[in-house]
């Protein structure tokens, strides 16, 4: 609770079960990232000459991440962030913009990947490079978000949920 003038303003609290669901989603798609990275490596080592499995994994990953971002955005997570200090609000704004950027990058990668005929050409290497950059950015994004979630849960527990 915060005071604003003479009135008391009740800040939104983070629902613990929602925070757990977000954290579980993070673990789930981190696992899928590792699977995609493994598939990329198998293709590079010529253990497989097909990129069909990789494309299916990428489509699944895109779908999962899109649903995860929608959950965070529509589930009120960013509303909770925005009701806290200006640093948290600013971080939330950046993270929301990153969602758009990540989804757009993923769409472009999917487009390139869907036209790869051979796993040994420049298109494949471009796709692999862009995926690596996207995965690094996503891991960093989720680390920041996990830290914010931990902070909010701890704050809510400390101040009585």
N, C-alpha and C positions, 0 to 999 in steps of 0.2 A: 504494500500500500504506500502511496506517495501523496503528499499534500500539495495542492495547487491552489494557492490563495487560501480561502476559507473552506474549500471543499476537499474531500478525500477522494483520490483517484485510485481505483483498484486496477492493478496491472494484470493482464492476462497471464495465467500460469500455463506452463508447458505440461500437457497431459503425459504422465509417465509412460503409459502404454503406447501412446503415439511415438514418443521418443524411442522406445524400444523397437517399435516397428521400423522407424527410420534407420536405426542402428543395424537391425537385421538386414534391411535392404542393402545397406552399405556393404555388409559382409558378403551377401549373395552376389552382388555385381562385381565385387573385388575378386571373388572366386572365378567368375566368368571372364574377367580380364586376364587372369592367370591362364585360363583354358585357351583363350584366344592367342595369348603370347606363346603358349606351347605349340599351338597349331601353326602359327607363323614360323616358328623355329623348325618344325617338322617339314614344312613346305620348303624352307630355305635349304635344309639338309637333303632335299630331294627324297625324303621318305614317302612323300606322296606327290603326285603330279597334278592333282586336282585341287582347285580352290573352292569347290562346292561346299565342303564342310566348313571352311573358314567363312564363307558368305552366310551360311545358316547361323553360325555363331554370332557374326556381326549383326545380322537382322534381329536375333534374339536379344543381343546386348542393347541395341538401339531401343527396342520395344521396352525392355526392362528399365533402362535409364529414363526413358520418356515417362513411363508410369511412375517411377520413383520421384522425379521432379514434380509431376502433377500432384502426387500425394503431399509432398512438402508444401507446395504452393497453395493448393486448395484446402489442405488440412489445417491451415492457420499458423504454420511454423514461422513464416515471415511476419505475420501480424504480431506474434509474441516477440520476435527479435526487435521489431520497430518500436515497441513500447518500452524498451530499455534505454540505456544511456546512448549518447550520440555515436560513440565508437561502435557499438553493436549495431545500431541502425545503419551506419555507413557500411559496415561489413555485410549486412544483410542485402543492401542495395547492390553491392559488388557481386555477391554470390548469386543473386537473382539474375543479373545480367550474364553471369557465367553460364547459367542454365541455358539461356538462349544461344550463346556462343557454342557451347558443347553440342547441343542438338543440331545446330547448323553444320558444324564441323563433321559430326557423325553422318549427317545426310550426304554431305559431299564425299566422304570416304566410302559410304555405301554405293554411291553412284559410280565411283571409280572402280570399286571392287566388283561390281556387277558386270563390268565390261572387260575384266581381266581374262584373257584366254590362256595365258601361260604364266606359271608362277616364277619365271626367271627373267621377266622383262622389266623395263623401267617403270611401268605402271604399278607392278607389284611392289617394287622397292619404294615408290612414292607413297603408296597406300600404307606399307609397313612403317615408313618414317612418320607419316601423319598420325597413324594409330599410336605409335610410341609417344609422340608429343601430346596427343589427346589424353592418353592414359596417365602420363606424368601430371598433367594439369588436373585431371579428375582426382587423382590420389591426393594432391595438394588441397584441392577444394574440400574433399571429404574429411581430411585431417583437420582443417579449420572448422568445418561444420561439427565434427565430433567434439572438438574442444568447446565450441559454443554450447552444444547440447549438454555436455557435462557441466559446464558453468551454470546453465539455467536450471538444470535438475538440482544441482547442489544448492543453488540460491533458493529455489522453491522449498527444498527440504529444510534448510536452515531457517527460513522465515515462515515455516508452517504452510503446508500445501492446502 
